[in-house]
């Protein structure tokens, strides 16, 4: 399992289909608008394990830094600690805002804080961000972009703990002004409360189109690209790792 876990590596995002390109352009536009002071609706991406959801969040982190924004990556369950008993949606929003402020403060002033590695989880991502924080002016208007992963694992717990008549514990937080990008597993959106779901712009991360793979992997014989595609079931992260292994071996013939 660890062999196919998402790992941060700058510049590896690829448009594996026209849908991938459309998602990328939508996200780029949202970041530009957010940089200009607007508050775009939260974005949600969903797909199967290995579809590239976390890799997409890592790419958003890169783009955010390019624009002078501060990427804050975490899992939704990181917000469960410190919640009061039976919190309201407003109390959950306040906890989330406090948590993000704590992370941003640590990035600026305490880059070696263990809290950061526990939160970002990927040491390469964290190092990439902290190395570039000096280029971001330490001013209030440097806005955080929230990259929320593994939403499905914590959402059921939130519905049980947060006092929300419409069973939508995130609604107050989703309306808060920071730009949020959430990643869901397949089927997870259906467990969201209606008020939460309707606040999200939802994009599916599709399988790789074989025609795109053949163009991207032009150094690999077409028949081998087809085999790698079938072995990976068209999942981007699996396909990229399979192609990397193939290049390391470069077998001859079948």
C-alpha positions as CSV (number, residue, x, y, z in Angstrom):
1,X,0.0,0.0,0.0
2,X,2.8,2.4,0.8
3,X,4.2,1.9,-2.6
4,X,1.2,3.7,-4.2
5,X,0.7,6.3,-1.5
6,X,0.7,9.9,-2.8
7,X,4.0,11.6,-2.4
8,X,4.7,15.2,-3.1
9,X,7.0,15.9,-6.1
10,X,6.9,19.3,-7.7
11,X,5.7,19.5,-11.3
12,X,4.4,16.0,-11.7
13,X,0.7,16.9,-12.2
14,X,-0.4,15.9,-15.7
15,X,-3.6,16.5,-17.7
16,X,-4.6,12.8,-18.2
17,X,-7.9,13.7,-20.0
18,X,-9.9,16.7,-21.1
19,X,-11.7,16.5,-17.7
20,X,-8.4,16.8,-15.9
21,X,-7.6,19.9,-18.0
22,X,-11.0,21.4,-17.2
23,X,-10.5,20.8,-13.5
24,X,-7.0,22.4,-13.6
25,X,-8.3,25.5,-15.3
26,X,-11.2,25.8,-12.9
27,X,-8.9,25.6,-10.0
28,X,-6.4,28.1,-11.5
29,X,-9.2,30.6,-12.0
30,X,-10.5,30.1,-8.4
31,X,-7.0,30.8,-7.1
32,X,-6.6,33.9,-9.1
33,X,-10.0,35.2,-7.9
34,X,-9.1,34.4,-4.4
35,X,-5.8,36.2,-4.7
36,X,-7.7,39.2,-5.9
37,X,-9.8,39.3,-2.8
38,X,-12.9,37.3,-3.9
39,X,-14.2,34.2,-2.1
40,X,-14.9,31.4,-4.6
41,X,-17.2,28.6,-3.5
42,X,-15.4,25.6,-2.0
43,X,-14.3,22.9,-4.5
44,X,-14.6,19.2,-3.9
45,X,-12.8,16.5,-5.9
46,X,-13.7,12.8,-5.6
47,X,-12.6,9.5,-7.1
48,X,-11.4,6.0,-6.3
49,X,-8.3,5.1,-4.3
50,X,-5.3,6.0,-6.5
51,X,-7.3,8.4,-8.7
52,X,-5.1,11.3,-7.8
53,X,-7.1,13.2,-5.3
54,X,-4.2,13.9,-2.9
55,X,-1.9,14.5,-5.8
56,X,-4.3,17.2,-7.0
57,X,-4.3,18.8,-3.6
58,X,-0.4,18.8,-3.8
59,X,-0.6,20.5,-7.2
60,X,-2.9,23.2,-5.7
61,X,-0.3,23.8,-3.0
62,X,2.2,24.5,-5.7
63,X,0.0,26.9,-7.6
64,X,-1.1,28.7,-4.4
65,X,2.6,29.3,-3.5
66,X,3.2,30.7,-7.0
67,X,0.5,33.3,-6.4
68,X,1.7,34.2,-2.9
69,X,-1.0,32.3,-1.1
70,X,-0.3,29.9,1.8
71,X,-1.3,26.3,1.3
72,X,-2.5,24.6,4.5
73,X,-2.9,20.8,4.0
74,X,-4.5,18.7,6.6
75,X,-7.0,15.8,7.2
76,X,-10.5,16.7,8.3
77,X,-10.1,14.6,11.5
78,X,-7.3,17.1,12.6
79,X,-10.2,19.5,13.5
80,X,-11.9,17.0,15.8
81,X,-9.4,17.5,18.6
82,X,-10.2,20.5,20.8
83,X,-13.9,20.7,19.8
84,X,-16.2,21.4,22.8
85,X,-18.9,18.9,23.7
86,X,-21.8,18.9,21.3
87,X,-20.6,21.9,19.3
88,X,-22.8,23.9,16.9
89,X,-21.7,24.5,13.3
90,X,-20.6,27.9,14.3
91,X,-18.4,26.5,17.1
92,X,-16.9,24.0,14.5
93,X,-16.1,26.9,12.2
94,X,-14.4,28.8,15.0
95,X,-12.3,25.8,15.8
96,X,-11.3,25.4,12.2
97,X,-10.4,29.0,11.8
98,X,-8.3,28.8,15.0
99,X,-6.5,25.7,13.8
100,X,-5.6,27.2,10.4
101,X,-4.3,30.4,12.1
102,X,-2.1,28.2,14.3
103,X,-0.7,26.4,11.3
104,X,0.0,29.7,9.4
105,X,1.7,31.2,12.5
106,X,3.9,28.1,12.8
107,X,4.9,28.2,9.1
108,X,6.0,31.8,9.5
109,X,7.7,31.6,12.9
110,X,8.4,28.0,13.8
111,X,9.0,25.9,10.7
112,X,10.5,23.1,12.7
113,X,7.4,22.7,14.9
114,X,6.4,19.1,15.1
115,X,2.8,20.2,14.7
116,X,3.5,21.0,11.1
117,X,4.8,17.6,10.1
118,X,1.9,15.9,11.9
119,X,-0.5,18.1,10.0
120,X,1.1,18.1,6.5
121,X,2.3,14.5,6.9
122,X,4.4,14.6,3.8
123,X,7.9,16.0,4.7
124,X,8.7,16.9,1.1
125,X,5.5,19.0,0.8
126,X,6.2,20.7,4.1
127,X,9.9,21.4,3.1
128,X,8.7,22.8,-0.3
129,X,6.3,25.2,1.5
130,X,8.6,26.3,4.3
131,X,11.5,26.9,1.8
132,X,9.2,29.4,0.0
133,X,7.6,31.0,2.9
134,X,10.3,33.7,3.0
135,X,9.2,34.8,-0.4
136,X,5.7,35.4,0.9
137,X,5.4,38.8,2.6
138,X,4.4,38.3,6.3
139,X,1.2,40.3,5.9
140,X,-2.4,39.6,6.8
141,X,-3.5,39.7,3.2
142,X,-1.4,36.6,2.3
143,X,-4.5,34.4,2.4
144,X,-4.5,30.6,3.3
145,X,-5.8,28.0,0.8
146,X,-7.2,25.1,2.8
147,X,-6.5,21.6,1.3
148,X,-8.7,19.2,3.2
149,X,-8.0,15.5,2.6
150,X,-9.7,12.3,3.9
151,X,-13.0,14.0,4.4
152,X,-15.0,10.8,4.4
153,X,-13.1,9.4,7.4
154,X,-14.1,12.2,9.8
155,X,-17.5,13.4,8.4
156,X,-19.6,10.7,10.0
157,X,-18.0,11.5,13.4
158,X,-18.8,15.2,12.8
159,X,-22.5,14.4,12.1
160,X,-22.7,12.6,15.4
161,X,-21.0,15.3,17.4
162,X,-22.1,18.6,15.9
163,X,-25.5,19.9,16.8
164,X,-26.9,20.7,13.3
165,X,-30.7,20.3,12.7
166,X,-30.1,19.8,9.0
167,X,-27.2,17.3,9.7
168,X,-24.8,19.5,7.9
169,X,-22.0,20.2,10.4
170,X,-19.7,22.0,7.9
171,X,-22.1,24.6,6.6
172,X,-20.9,27.5,8.7
173,X,-17.3,26.7,8.0
174,X,-17.9,26.3,4.2
175,X,-19.3,29.8,4.2
176,X,-16.2,31.2,5.9
177,X,-14.1,33.3,3.4
178,X,-11.0,31.1,3.0
179,X,-10.8,29.0,-0.2
180,X,-11.3,25.3,0.6
181,X,-10.5,22.3,-1.6
182,X,-11.8,19.0,-0.3
183,X,-11.0,15.5,-1.4
184,X,-13.6,12.7,-1.1
185,X,-13.6,9.0,-1.8
186,X,-16.3,7.6,-4.2
187,X,-19.7,7.6,-2.6
188,X,-18.7,9.9,0.3
189,X,-20.6,12.9,-1.1
190,X,-23.8,11.0,-0.6
191,X,-23.3,11.0,3.2
192,X,-23.0,14.8,3.3
193,X,-25.9,16.8,4.6
194,X,-27.7,18.7,1.9
195,X,-26.6,22.1,3.1
196,X,-22.9,21.0,3.0
197,X,-23.2,19.3,-0.4
198,X,-24.9,22.3,-2.0
199,X,-22.1,24.6,-1.0
200,X,-19.5,22.6,-2.9
201,X,-18.5,22.8,-6.6
202,X,-18.0,19.1,-7.2
203,X,-15.5,17.6,-9.7
204,X,-14.9,13.9,-10.4
205,X,-11.3,12.9,-11.0
206,X,-11.7,10.5,-13.9
207,X,-9.5,7.6,-15.2
208,X,-6.7,8.3,-17.5
209,X,-7.6,8.4,-21.2
210,X,-5.5,5.9,-23.1
211,X,-4.9,8.4,-25.9
212,X,-3.5,10.9,-23.5
213,X,-1.3,8.3,-21.8
214,X,0.2,7.4,-25.2
215,X,1.1,11.1,-25.9
216,X,2.5,11.7,-22.4
217,X,4.6,8.5,-22.4
218,X,6.0,8.9,-25.9
219,X,9.3,7.3,-24.9
220,X,7.5,4.0,-24.1
221,X,6.3,1.7,-26.9
222,X,2.5,2.0,-27.5
223,X,1.9,-1.6,-26.7
224,X,3.7,-1.3,-23.4
225,X,1.7,1.9,-22.5
226,X,-1.5,-0.1,-23.2
227,X,-0.3,-2.8,-20.8
228,X,0.6,-0.3,-18.1
229,X,-2.8,1.3,-18.5
230,X,-4.6,-2.0,-18.0
231,X,-2.4,-2.9,-15.0
232,X,-3.1,0.5,-13.4
233,X,-6.9,0.4,-14.3
234,X,-6.4,3.9,-15.6
235,X,-5.7,5.3,-12.2
236,X,-3.3,8.2,-12.6
237,X,-1.1,7.6,-9.5
238,X,-0.8,3.9,-10.3
239,X,0.0,4.6,-13.9
240,X,2.7,7.1,-13.1
241,X,4.5,4.7,-10.8
242,X,4.1,1.9,-13.3
243,X,5.7,4.0,-16.0
244,X,8.5,5.0,-13.7
245,X,9.3,1.3,-12.9
246,X,9.1,0.5,-16.6
247,X,11.6,3.2,-17.5
248,X,13.9,1.9,-14.7
249,X,14.0,-1.6,-16.3
250,X,13.3,-0.8,-20.0
251,X,12.6,-4.5,-21.0
252,X,13.0,-5.6,-24.5
253,X,10.2,-7.4,-26.4
254,X,7.1,-8.7,-24.7
